[in-house]
Amino acid sequence: MTPYLIAEDAAALLDFLASAFGAVERMRMDMPQGGIGHAEVEIGGAAVMLSDAFPPEHPATQSQIHHYVDDVDATYAQAVAAGGTGVAEPADQFYGDRVARVLDPAGNHWTIASHVEDVAPDELMQRMAAMGEG
């Protein structure tokens, strides 16, 4: 499965993805009337497709994408420096990941995570229950 993002300004989104996440552009098809009809990038070995919005058939939409990285703190800082809006700063979570969230200039929500520890199912349930006690 490959995410497909439709943005009001696909060129700006491509620039953001390259600066924020090191996206490598694999291909781009510019439309004769202007805009990007289709583009593909690779982020961490995964493909992401995108285009400009061409209403009414293809209006701009927002998505939420979960992206695992080696260093969530560095990636979060890089994404914010690239023009993303910080939604949640990096924090350790009870389920064993360190997680941050960023909103990109096209309105897509990016959950950025690094796996910190494996948590056994029993421990996971105990941690979740303890959260409700605080």
Stockholm file with secondary structure:
# STOCKHOLM 1.0

chainA/1-134         MTPYLIAEDAAALLDFLASAFGAVERMRMDMPQGGIGHAEVEIGGAAVMLSDAFPPEHPATQSQIHHYVDDVDATYAQAVAAGGTGVAEPADQFYGDRVARVLDPAGNHWTIASHVEDVAPDELMQRMAAMGEG
#=GR chainA/1-134 SS CCCEEEESCHHHHHHHHHHHHCCEEEEEEECTTSSEEEEEEEETTEEEEEEECBTTTBCCCCCEEEEECSCHHHHHHHHHHTTCEEEEEEEECTTSEEEEEEECTTSCEEEEEEECCCCCHHHHHHHHHHHHHC
#=GC SS_cons         CCCEEEESCHHHHHHHHHHHHCCEEEEEEECTTSSEEEEEEEETTEEEEEEECBTTTBCCCCCEEEEECSCHHHHHHHHHHTTCEEEEEEEECTTSEEEEEEECTTSCEEEEEEECCCCCHHHHHHHHHHHHHC
//
